[in-house]
Amino acid sequence: MKRNLLILAAAAALLLLMFGIYRSTLPTSALLSPEEAQTQLEDLAARFSAAIENERDVQPLLEPVDKIVAQQPGLRDGQKLLGQIHAQLGDIQPAYDAFAAALMIDPNEAHLQNLAGTAAMMLDDVTAAETHHRLAAQQSPDDPVLLVPLADVLLKTQRWDEARNILLRVLELDSTLHQPHAALSDVYAGRGEEGDDVRAIDQMEKALSKLPLTAEWAEQRVVYARKLARLFSERDEPMEAIAVLDSLSPEARFSPDVLRETAEYLEANGQVVLAGLQYEMALKARPTEADYAAESALWYLKGGDRGAAQSMMERLESIDPRHMTLEVLRTRFNVESVAPGPGTDAE
């Protein structure tokens, strides 16, 4: 009898072991209770936040979250996290679908409404975006982070005064933010009433002054500066526009868009040769940029400085002997094409 009991105990232990192995081979979706799923989602959400903070790829998180959502579609946090991952990966339609599913579970989370509204706006569904952002603002009327996107929708649909009122409310709540000032500038520039040109400049200057001086915001600084310079240019104040762009870092000043706009403002100010000099300075900073040598030569020619233009043409030949601008320059200088160099196809 004792021996039979030992055999039965051993068999039961073996069955438990085999069942454990079997469970470990099943997909996650067959294993998790709602409580276990929620625990894993919290861990995955923390990993998602860490990946964003450290600029790491979030793609590896997609599959485990997708499996949890497939098993427990009624968990709001699962749908929300799935949407955030898709949004980070640039998959906007599945991101919106996940946010919408999360809102079906809990429509009263303002930040979730904001996420859905942002996704809808990226899908060019302005009506849905406005609905989500209005609900977010109603649910948290004193949160400036949720009011700015609503103002942005109104701005894009040219409801200038309503957008303006919301943005002024945002600044009452938090006067340190740069976004509402930038949006107010766009409102005044778009509305175009008497004095709005000055108001637009004033608000964009405030936006620039409140932008953090960190690398994270360097690209946004260029965006604001280019907008401010354009506003000055539209008032026929090219010197002010030039000064704004000159205040940027050398890296930003020597980017193609900023160089092009600076040259245009210099031309408007009657300083065409200086436009060529701008490109020449940029070429010194980036000596392999053939386009900079080409633009420098063209602007020098336009300004009448043939010596500087020919020097830049020769520099262009040394960087890229096949550059399309060379034939234009050679025609202007009545110079024959150079002989084919090594690696080129001679006729």
N, C-alpha and C positions, 0 to 999 in steps of 0.2 A: 504493500500500500504506500509506504514511504517513498519507494522507488518510483511509483506511478505519479505521485505528487511532484517529485523532482522533475520528472519528464514533462509534466504539464506546465510547470513553472518555467522550465527552459524553453518550451515551445511558445509560451505566451511572451517571454522576453524577446524571442526571435521574431515573432509577429510584430511586436512593437517597434523593433529595430527596422524591420522591413517597411513598416508603414511610415516611419520617420524618413527613410531613404526615399520612399515613393513621394511623400509630400514635398521633399526638397527638390524633386525633379519637375514638379508642377509649376506652371506659370504663376507669377505673383498674384494675378487676378483671381486665382482659385484659392488663395490661402488667407487673405487678410479679412479680418472683421472690420467694421467701421472704426472701432477704437484703434486697432493696429494701423489702419490706413491713415487715420488722422495723425498718429504719431510719426509715421514715415513722411507724411506731407510736411509736417513741421520741420523735420530734418532736411528735406529737399528744399524747402523754402529758405532755410538758413544757408544752404549751399548755393542757391540761386543768388541771394543777396551778396554772398562773398565773391561769387564769380563776377557779378556786375562791378562790385567795388574794386576788384583786382584786374578787371578787363580780361577775363578769361571766357572761353567759349562755353555757352550754356547748352549746346547741342546734346552732350551726354546726359543731361537731366530730362530730356524730352521723353525718352522711352519709358523710364520708370514711372514718371508722372502719368503718362498716357495709360499705362497698365492699371494704375490705381484708379484713375477716373473711369476706365472701362468697367471695373468691378463695382465702384461706389460712385455712380454718377450724381448721386444726391448730396455729395459733400461739396459745399460751396467753395471751401479752400482749395479743393482739387481742381475745380473748373477755373478758378481765378488764377492759380499758379500755372496751369496749362496755357491759359491765355497770355500770361506775362512772358512765358518762355517763347511762345510763337511770335509775340510782338517783338521780342528781342532778336529773334532770328529773321525778322522781316516778313513773316508769314501773316499778313494782316487779316485776311478773311477768316482763317481758323482761329486767330486770336479773338476777333470780334465774336465769333460763334461761341467760343468758350466763355467770354465775359457775359454774353447774353444768357447762356445756360446758368451761370452763377447768379445772375440777377433774377432768373425765374425762381431760384431757391430763396434768395434774400434780396428784394428790391430796395431795401432801406439802407444799404451801405453806400455812402456818398462817394468814397474814393473808388469804389467799383463802378459806379455810374460814370465817374470821370474817365476811368480807363476805357470803358465802352465808348464814350463820346469821342475820345481821342482816336480810337481805332476807326470809328465811323467816319470821322473827318478825313482820315487818311484814305478811306475808301470812297471819298467824294460823296458820301451820303450826308449832306448838310442837315436835312430834316431830322434824321436819327441822331446826329451829333448834337443838335440843339436840344432835342428832347432829353437826352442823357445829361447834358451839362446843366440844363435848367433844374432837373431833378436833384442833381448833386448840389447845386446852389441852394435849393429849397431845404434840403436836408441839413446842410451846414452853411447857413447864410453868413457866418462870420469867419469863414476860412478863405483867405485871399487866394490860396493855391487853387481852389475850386472855382473862384469867380473869374480869374483871368481867362481860362479856356472858353467860358461862355461869352466873354467880351470879344474874344478872337473870332468866334462864329459870327457874332453880330457885325464885327468889323468886315469880315469877308463877304457878308451879304449887304454891306453898305448901309447898315442901320446905325449911322454915325452917332446920333445923340444918345441912343440907348447904350451903345458900347461905351461912350464917354462917361455916362453916369455910373456905370458899373466900375470902370477903371478908377474914377475918383473915389468911389467907395473903397476899393482895394487899397488905395494910398492912405485913406483914413485909418484902415486896419493895420497897415504896415508900410511906413514911409521909406523903408530901406530897400525895397524891391526895385530892380531895374526894369523888369518886364512890363509893368503897367505904364511906365514913362515911355518906353519904346512903342507900346501899343497906342498910347495917346498921340504920339507923334504921327503914327500911321492914320489915326482917326482924323487929325487936323489936316494932314496932307491930302487925304481922300475927300474930306468934306469941302474944302476950298472956299470957305467963307472969308470975308474981309478980315485980315489979321491972322488967319490960320497958318500962313506960311511962317510967320514969326513964332507962333505957338508951336508949330511942328519942330522947328529948330530948337527951341527952348527945351522941349520935352526930350528930344534925342540927346541933347547935351547932358541933361540930367541922367538919362539912361546910361550914357557912357561913364559919367562920374561915379555912378553907383555900382558899376560892374566890377566884380572882384578882380584884383590884379594877380591872377593865378593862371597857370598854363591851361587849366581846364576850361577857362573862359576866353582863351586867346582867339579862337575862331569867331566867337560871338562878338568880340571887340571889333574885328574886321568888318563884320556885317553891319554893326551900328555905325562905324566910321564911314563906310561907303554910303550908307543912307544919309548921314549927316552932310557929307560932302555933296551929294546929289541935291539935297535941299538948298544948300548955299548956291550951287550952280544954277538952279532954277530961279534964283533971285538975282542972277547975273553978278554973283560975287565969287569969281573963280579963285581969287587969292585965298579967300577963306576956305574954299574947298580943298585947295592944295595944302594949306596948313593942317587941316584935319588929317589928311592921308599921310603927311610927313610926320605926324606925331606917332604913327604906328612903329612897331619894331622893324628893324631892317629885314627880317625874314618876311614879315607881312608886306612891307613896302615893295619888296622885289618879287611878289607873286604876280602872275600874269594879269589878273583882273585889276589889281590896284595900280600896276604900272600903266595899263591901258587907259584907265580913267584919269590918272595923274597927267599923262601926256595930253589927253583931251582938254583938261582944265588949263594946262600950260599954254596950249594953242589958243584957247579962248582968251587968255590973258596976254596974248601976243608974244609968248616966250617959246617959240617952236624949237629953237636950238637947244633949249634946256630940256625939252622932251627927249631929244637924242642923247643928251648927257645923262638923263635918268636911266635910260636903257644901258648906256655904257657902264655906269656905276653898278647896275644890276649884273652885267656881264662879268665884271671883276669879282663879284661875290659868287657867281655861278658860271665859271669860265667855259663850261661845255654846252651852255644853252645857245644853240645856233639862232633860235628865233629872236633872242635879245640882240645879237649882233645885227641881224637883218632889220629889226625895227629901229635900232639906233641909226643905222645907215640911212634908212628911209626918212626918218625925222630930220637928220642932219641935212639931207638933200632938200627937204621941204623948207628948212630954215635958211638955206643958201650957204651952208658951210660944207663946200665940196671936199675940202681937205680931210675933215673929220669923217665925212661919209665914205671917202675912198679908203681910209684907214680901217673903218669898220667892215667895209666890203672885203678887204684883204683878210681881216680876222675871220669873217664868215667863211671864206674859201678854205681857211686852214681847219676850221671846225667841221664843216660839211660842204665839200665841193660840189654836191649835187642839190643843194638847197634851191628851192623854186624861186626865191627872191633874187638869186644871183643873176639870172638872165635879165631881169628888170634893171638891176643896178648896172650891169655891163652895157646895156643899151643906152642908159643915161650917160655913162662915161665913155661910150664908144670904144669899149675894150673887147677884144676877141676872147672867146671862151678859152680857158686854160686847157692844156693838153690832158688827156685822160691819165689819171694817176694809177698806181698799183691797185689791181682788183677791179678796175672799171672796164667796161666793154668798149674798146676802140673800134671804130668802123674801118 
